[in-house]
Amino acid sequence: MSWLRSLRTRHALTHHPLPEADWQAAVARLPILAGFDGATLDELGRRAWRRLFELRVTLAGEAPWSHTDRLALAAQIDLMTLGWQHHAEAFANLHEVIVLPDAFHRRVEEMDEAGVVHEYVDERAGETSYQGPIVLSRTDLEASGHWNGFNVVIHEFAHKLDMGNSMEVDGCPPLPRDISGREWYRIFTAAWDELQACLEAGHPTLVDEYAATHPGECFAVCCETFFTAPAQLNGHWPELYRLLARYFRQDPFARWQQLSHDAPSTAMF
């Protein structure tokens, strides 16, 4: 079936080329794309447009959903794999994105170290499951794309990358040959231990403290920070930043530095 889907996608792209005006509007909406040259943005646009023909996007609610809205979503997905040669294989376990109007709630059961089960209602901006859809809050989706450390798309799609070698999120996605599991574990464990120590001491954490709840969340939050607050991550955890730069084959900090040099008063937002 994959070859048939690919054939249909190529046919659709031939008859429905990338709408340039909508793409430019999507780029303007996403400050984290600033600093790329024209050829790179063109490549990202082609990948994002193709993504929309291969991915089912289901919108809940009555608010309009334009080509610009869809392209802004797809651009943030494909930004993550923009440096990868075999990018088409990255989200093989992704088939659908469901966009809800706002944050949603889930009843959660967790067992503590003493074996006691605790039940609570959790408010979520996004949700990911193995071979299932990614669910996003539209409110949080529209708040994503800035240089501020928050991005629900990157966070949830980092979980999908994490699930590339396991049904569970464990903070260790499939790694390229030049990154060993031992190196990955050492660097992320150091960050994890520091997060736990900060929380125990009542000190603020470098990244969102949600990263300290689970190794998989640590990976996802650090991916958010890597793409949307790279100076913050590189300044405090340079070894972790360099690890993710090798993993994603990108250097958003270099782009951010150039933007800061060109327009220091507006580069971050």
N, C-alpha and C positions, 0 to 999 in steps of 0.2 A: 504493500500500500504506500510505502514511502516514496517510491519512484513515481507513482500516480499523483500523489500530492505535490511533488516537486514539479511535475509536468504542468499541472493545473496552475501552480504558482507562477511559473515562467510565462504561461499564456496570459494570466491576469496582469502581470507586470508589463508585458508587451502592449497590451491594450489599455492599461491604466498606469501611465508613468507617474513618477513622484510629482505631486503638486507643489511646485516650487514656492508659491506664495505661502501656502500652509506650512511648509517646512521652515521657511525663514521666520515665520511667526512663532513656530515651536522653539527654534533656536533662541530667538529674542526672549522667550519666556524662561529660559534655563541658563542663568548666569554661569553654572558650572561647565558649560560648553565653551565659554569664552577662552580665547588663547589658542584654539586649534586653527590651523591654516585652512584655506578653502578646500584643498583636496581632501583633507581628513574629514571635514564637515560633510563634503559631498558623499564620501564613503559611508559615514555614519547615517546620512539621510537615506541612502539606498538600502542599507541593512534594516533601518527602522521601518521603511515602507514595506520591505519584503516580510518583515516580522508580522505586520498587520494582516497580511494575506495568509499567514501560516498559523496564527494564534487567534483563538476565539476570545473576544473581549465582550463580556456581558455587563451591561450597565443597568443597575437597579435605580429606579427613581425616574422622574419626569424631566429633569434638567437636560438641556440639549448637550450633545456630545459630538464635537466637530472633528474634522480631519486634523486640525491643529492640536486638539486635546489628545487624540489617539497617537499622533506623532510624538508629542511631548512624553507620553508614557513609554512608547517604544524606544525613543532615543535614550532614555535613562536605563532601559534594559540593556541595549546594545552598547552603551558607553562602557559597561563593565567588561565586555569581551573585545573591545575595539583593538586591543593590542595583540590578540590571539590569532594565530594563523588558522587554527581549526575551530573558529568561533561557532560554526553552525551546529557543532556537536555539544556545545556547552549546556544548553537547556533542553536536552533530549527528553527529560522527564516533565516538561512543561507543555500543557495543552490549552489551558484556559486561564484568563484573569477575570475575576468578578469585581466590579467596582460598586461599592455601597455608598449611599449618600454621606454617611458620617461614621464616626467610630462606633464599633459594635461590641457586644458583650458575650462572654462565654463563661459558663460555670466550670470551674476547675477543681480537681481533687489532687492534692499532693500529700505525700507521706514524708514526715520529718525523720530525723535520725533516730528518734525513739520509737518509730513505728506508728506514730499517731497520724491519722489521715485528717487533713484540714480541707474544708470546702470554702470556696469564695468565688465571687463574680469578678472577672477580669475584663477591663475595658481595653480594646485593642484597636490599633490603627491599621494592622495588617495581620495576615495569617497564611501559613504555608503548610502543605501536607505532601507526603511522598506520592508521586504520580497523580496528585489531586490538583485542583486549581489554587492559584494564589488569590487571596481576597484582600482588597485594599479599600481604605476609607477615602472617598473622593476629597473630603476636606483636607486630609493629610497629604493626599496626592498633589493637590493644588498648592500646598505649602512646601513641597519638595522642589529641589532644583537650584537652591541657593548655596552660597558659601557659608553655611551656618551650622554644620555638623549634623543636620537632620535630613534624612531622605528615606521615606517609607519604601520606595521602589528598590533602592539599592539594598536596604535591610532585608526585605523579604526575598529578593532574588539571590542574595548571598546565601540564604538558607537553601535555596534550590541547588546552588553550586555545591554546598555542603553535602547535600543528599545524593550527589553524583556517584558516590561509592558506598552508600549505606542508606537504609530506610529511615535512620534517625539522624538528627543534627548532633554532631559531636565536636564541631569546631575544626575539623580537618577534612577539607575537600580533596578530590583527586589532585595530586601535585605534579608539576612538570619534572622532568628528569634532573634539572639543575637544583631542585630543592628537595632535601631529604626529609623524611618524616621526623627524624631525630632533631634536625635544626628547627623545623616548624614547631614541634612540641616544646623545645627549650625556650624559644622566644615568646611564644604565646603563654607558656606557663609562668614566665617571669612577669608578664603583664597581668595575668590572672592573680598571681600572688600579691602584687602591689595593689590591685583593686580591693582584694579582701582585707588587706592591712589598712587601707584608707578607710574603709567602711567601719572596721572594728575600732579605729581610733577616732571616728567621727570627722574625718577630714574629707574635703571635696575630692572627687575623682576626676581624672583627666578627661575621660569620656563619660557618656551617660552611664549612671550607676547600674542601669539595667544590664550592662555587660557583665556584671558580677553575679548574675543569677544562674548562669549556665555557660559552659564553654562554647556552645553553639551561638548563644547570644553575644558572647565576647567577640567571636569572629564577625558576626553580622554588624555589630555596632562599630567595630574597628574598620570594617569596610566602608560604612557610612562616613566615618571620620576621615578615612583615607581620601575619598573622593570629594568631600564637601568641607573639610577643615584640615587640609593637609599640613599647613604650617603648625597647627596645634599638635598633630600626631608626630610629625618629624621633629618638632622641638623637644618633646618630652620622651618619646620612645623612638629615636632615630633608627635603631636596629629593626624594630617592628615595621616602621615605615618602609625601609629598604627591602624587607622581606615581601611586603605586599606589592611594592613596585616591581619586584622580580616576578611575583605571581601574576599580576595583571599586565605586566609588560607596559606600564605607563608611569608617568611622573607628574601627577597633578600639582605637586608642590612647585615644580619649575614653572608651570603655567601660571599658578597663583602669584609667584614672585614677580613674573613679568607684568602681570596685571597690576600688582601693587606698585611697581615702579612707574608704570604708565599713568595710573589714576589711583593714588593711594587713598583718596577720600571715598571712593565708590567701589573698590575692587572686591570687598567682602560681601556685598549684597546686590 
